[in-house]
Amino acid sequence: MLFRVDPSSVVPLADQIAASVRGAIADGTVHPGERLPAARALAASLGVNVHTVLRGYQRLREEGLIELRRGRGAVVTGGQSTGRARLLQGVQGLVEEARALGLTDEEVLALVRARLAGG
């Protein structure tokens, strides 16, 4: 799995790391049950602090895409992780587009709620 970060980007490094994993899960490059690189090793290869990698992994855990296990590291969850990763990518795209258009959080939520209600 290839990780790339752009230190000059406005996107925090931890978010870039999470996005790399999310994308790999979404496109099927990484499969359920597969282990991610150890945080220390990945941090060293990217030239970032280990805590930055751990923040990225923590975000993925909160999204339900990976499990963090003491002694085993980060493991991609089973089940619907591929579909969930694609959905999360879509949500991220929606948020970025809404921000670019200057919409408030309330306006975005209202649009989503209306769509969920069939409107």
C-alpha positions in Angstrom: 0.0 0.0 0.0 1.3 3.4 -1.0 1.1 6.3 1.4 1.6 9.8 0.3 1.5 13.0 2.2 2.0 16.6 1.1 3.5 18.7 3.9 2.6 21.9 2.0 -1.1 21.0 1.8 -3.7 22.7 4.0 -5.1 19.2 4.9 -3.5 18.0 8.1 -1.0 15.2 7.7 -3.1 12.8 9.9 -6.1 13.4 7.6 -4.0 12.7 4.6 -2.8 9.4 6.1 -6.4 8.5 6.9 -7.5 9.4 3.3 -4.8 7.2 1.9 -6.0 4.2 3.8 -9.7 5.1 3.2 -9.0 5.2 -0.6 -7.2 1.9 -0.6 -10.1 0.3 1.3 -12.6 1.9 -1.1 -10.9 0.7 -4.3 -10.2 -2.8 -2.9 -6.4 -2.4 -2.7 -6.6 -3.3 1.0 -8.9 -6.0 2.1 -10.7 -6.8 5.4 -8.4 -8.6 7.8 -5.3 -7.0 6.3 -2.8 -5.3 8.7 -1.7 -1.8 8.1 1.9 -0.8 8.6 3.0 -0.3 12.1 2.7 3.4 13.2 6.4 3.8 14.0 7.5 2.3 10.7 5.0 4.4 8.7 6.0 7.5 10.5 9.7 6.9 9.7 9.0 6.2 6.1 6.9 9.4 5.7 9.1 11.6 7.8 6.3 12.5 10.3 5.8 12.1 14.0 4.4 8.7 15.1 1.5 10.6 16.9 0.5 12.0 13.5 0.1 8.4 12.1 -1.7 7.4 15.3 -4.2 10.3 14.9 -4.9 9.2 11.3 -5.4 5.6 12.4 -7.6 6.8 15.3 -9.8 8.7 12.8 -10.2 5.5 10.7 -11.1 3.5 13.9 -13.8 6.1 14.7 -15.1 5.7 11.2 -15.3 1.9 11.7 -12.8 1.1 9.0 -10.1 -0.3 11.1 -9.6 -1.9 14.5 -6.6 -1.0 16.7 -5.4 -4.0 18.7 -2.6 -3.9 21.2 0.2 -6.1 20.0 -1.4 -6.7 16.5 -1.6 -3.1 15.3 -4.2 -1.7 12.9 -6.3 -4.2 11.0 -9.0 -3.4 8.4 -12.4 -4.4 9.7 -14.5 -7.0 7.9 -18.0 -6.8 6.5 -18.9 -3.5 4.8 -15.6 -1.7 5.1 -15.2 -1.2 1.3 -18.7 0.3 0.9 -18.3 2.3 4.0 -15.0 3.7 2.8 -16.6 4.8 -0.5 -19.4 6.4 1.4 -17.0 8.3 3.6 -15.1 9.5 0.6 -18.3 10.8 -0.8 -19.2 12.6 2.4 -15.7 14.2 2.5 -16.3 15.4 -1.1 -19.6 16.8 -0.1 -18.1 18.7 2.8 -15.3 20.1 0.7 -17.7 21.2 -2.0 -20.0 22.8 0.5 -17.1 24.6 2.1 -16.0 25.9 -1.3 -19.5 27.2 -2.0 -19.6 28.9 1.4 -22.5 26.9 2.8 -22.9 26.7 6.6 -23.0 23.4 8.4 -26.8 23.9 9.0 -27.4 24.5 5.3 -25.5 21.3 4.4 -27.4 19.3 7.1 -30.7 20.7 5.8 -29.9 19.5 2.3 -28.9 16.1 3.5 -32.0 15.8 5.7 -34.3 16.8 2.8 -32.7 14.2 0.5 -33.0 11.5 3.2 -36.7 12.4 3.6 -37.1 11.9 -0.2 -37.1 15.6 -1.2 
